[in-house]
């Protein structure tokens, strides 16, 4: 009998991380004066600045912002595999129109982005910036009552392993074949900033760059369809976790369980709070398996 595979499909903003609700004050506002709204806004602005700076400085975002793709491998057939170690990305003439020649140049950039993602923040941030990042993460986690670290811990438990602080250069296919369960990210934001967010919010070892999808242009239903095709095998179960109507409707169309995240302080589906046990319950309702069966595989 084939081993059961649970594919957990996560939304990013207001699900795994809080950013928009920090910036607009709605997260703190829900606490009726118990949290300082301006402090949350300042934390959100600091994250925004760090993310955008990293996107532009290390991930070609100024060059490719207008050429968002749904996932990094989408143009891989245009990549001829040439050695890019001496390639000049600032003078290769990349730009519109996105014809075959420019698709190849974009595929080169995606290849380098994937390599940087796999190596992690430590490969391109200096020690001073690492310290700034560590302090900001701790500040954010404290302000949100451990939302960030609790979300990370839930993903960790879903795939049944602990964080390895050393960069993981293993291929996505190899990692997936060694794991019963997989975390996939489907975000409505652009692809490159979403990858950088995974790095900054310590999710990169739990969500490989191959498992990050942007529904910006194509919609979440299309992304879910790709994911279903990709993980098409016996005994596979899918579970969607997010806060928005689009992922809810897409999950219903796919007949997958959907867990709605609500950041309100009294909600049970939030972080801290949500656990793999909760997800296994939703899986059992849709797929007919028992909670105990699902928990044995998480």
Secondary structure as GFF3:
##gff-version 3
##sequence-region A 1 298
A	DSSP	beta_strand	5	10	.	.	.	ID=ss1
A	DSSP	alpha_helix	20	23	.	.	.	ID=ss2
A	DSSP	alpha_helix	26	29	.	.	.	ID=ss3
A	DSSP	alpha_helix	37	58	.	.	.	ID=ss4
A	DSSP	alpha_helix	61	64	.	.	.	ID=ss5
A	DSSP	three_ten_helix	65	67	.	.	.	ID=ss6
A	DSSP	three_ten_helix	72	78	.	.	.	ID=ss7
A	DSSP	alpha_helix	100	119	.	.	.	ID=ss8
A	DSSP	three_ten_helix	121	123	.	.	.	ID=ss9
A	DSSP	alpha_helix	127	143	.	.	.	ID=ss10
A	DSSP	alpha_helix	147	159	.	.	.	ID=ss11
A	DSSP	alpha_helix	172	177	.	.	.	ID=ss12
A	DSSP	beta_strand	181	187	.	.	.	ID=ss13
A	DSSP	alpha_helix	191	200	.	.	.	ID=ss14
A	DSSP	three_ten_helix	209	211	.	.	.	ID=ss15
A	DSSP	beta_strand	212	214	.	.	.	ID=ss16
A	DSSP	alpha_helix	220	230	.	.	.	ID=ss17
A	DSSP	beta_strand	236	242	.	.	.	ID=ss18
A	DSSP	alpha_helix	245	254	.	.	.	ID=ss19
A	DSSP	beta_strand	257	260	.	.	.	ID=ss20
A	DSSP	alpha_helix	276	287	.	.	.	ID=ss21
A	DSSP	alpha_helix	291	296	.	.	.	ID=ss22
###
